[in-house]
């Protein structure tokens, strides 16, 4: 299991992640068993030409229970958009990152796995 990051103690980021994950899994046959943030800081994405910030993102890990009863470890993304003048929007859940090639994401794990 990946280690917890310092963002896991930030209530605004964690709350956005939990509510987003619960809403996401509420629309599927899967279930959110446990989650935590692994990032220690925001990663900033800037416009390629102007260099103006566009948004910032951070990642977390979630143990999802599939409809067959097996569990998998997935990576999720939390994001906040640049609103101008050095400010960003409130953080929000931005989806499950199924494109991550970093192990152990996308692999089966124990359903009671905890960080």
LINKANOR-V352006 format. One record per backbone hydrogen bond with DSSP energy under -0.5 kcal/mol. NH is the residue of the N-H (numbers start at 1). CO is the residue of the C=O. E is the energy in kcal/mol with one decimal. If there is no record, write none. Layout:
nh=NH co=CO e=E
nh=NH co=CO e=E
//
This chain:
nh=5 co=37 e=-2.8
nh=7 co=39 e=-2.2
nh=8 co=5 e=-1.5
nh=9 co=6 e=-1.6
nh=10 co=7 e=-1.7
nh=11 co=9 e=-0.8
nh=14 co=10 e=-2.7
nh=15 co=11 e=-2.4
nh=16 co=12 e=-1.8
nh=17 co=13 e=-2.2
nh=18 co=14 e=-2.8
nh=19 co=15 e=-2.5
nh=20 co=16 e=-2.0
nh=21 co=17 e=-2.8
nh=22 co=18 e=-2.6
nh=23 co=19 e=-2.0
nh=24 co=20 e=-2.5
nh=25 co=21 e=-3.0
nh=26 co=22 e=-1.7
nh=27 co=23 e=-0.6
nh=27 co=24 e=-1.2
nh=28 co=25 e=-1.5
nh=31 co=65 e=-1.9
nh=33 co=31 e=-0.8
nh=33 co=63 e=-2.7
nh=34 co=63 e=-1.0
nh=36 co=61 e=-2.0
nh=38 co=59 e=-2.0
nh=39 co=59 e=-1.4
nh=43 co=57 e=-2.6
nh=45 co=55 e=-3.0
nh=47 co=52 e=-2.8
nh=51 co=47 e=-1.6
nh=54 co=45 e=-3.3
nh=55 co=45 e=-1.4
nh=56 co=80 e=-2.7
nh=57 co=43 e=-2.4
nh=58 co=78 e=-2.4
nh=60 co=76 e=-2.0
nh=61 co=36 e=-2.8
nh=62 co=74 e=-2.6
nh=63 co=34 e=-2.8
nh=64 co=62 e=-0.7
nh=64 co=72 e=-2.8
nh=65 co=31 e=-2.9
nh=66 co=64 e=-0.6
nh=66 co=70 e=-3.3
nh=69 co=66 e=-2.0
nh=71 co=109 e=-0.6
nh=72 co=64 e=-2.4
nh=73 co=107 e=-2.4
nh=74 co=62 e=-2.9
nh=74 co=72 e=-0.6
nh=76 co=60 e=-2.1
nh=77 co=95 e=-2.5
nh=78 co=58 e=-2.6
nh=79 co=92 e=-3.0
nh=80 co=56 e=-2.2
nh=82 co=54 e=-2.4
nh=83 co=87 e=-2.7
nh=84 co=87 e=-0.9
nh=87 co=84 e=-1.9
nh=89 co=81 e=-3.1
nh=92 co=79 e=-2.6
nh=94 co=77 e=-3.4
nh=97 co=75 e=-3.0
nh=98 co=96 e=-1.2
nh=100 co=97 e=-0.7
nh=105 co=102 e=-1.4
nh=106 co=73 e=-3.7
nh=107 co=73 e=-0.5
nh=107 co=104 e=-1.7
nh=109 co=71 e=-2.1
nh=113 co=110 e=-1.8
//
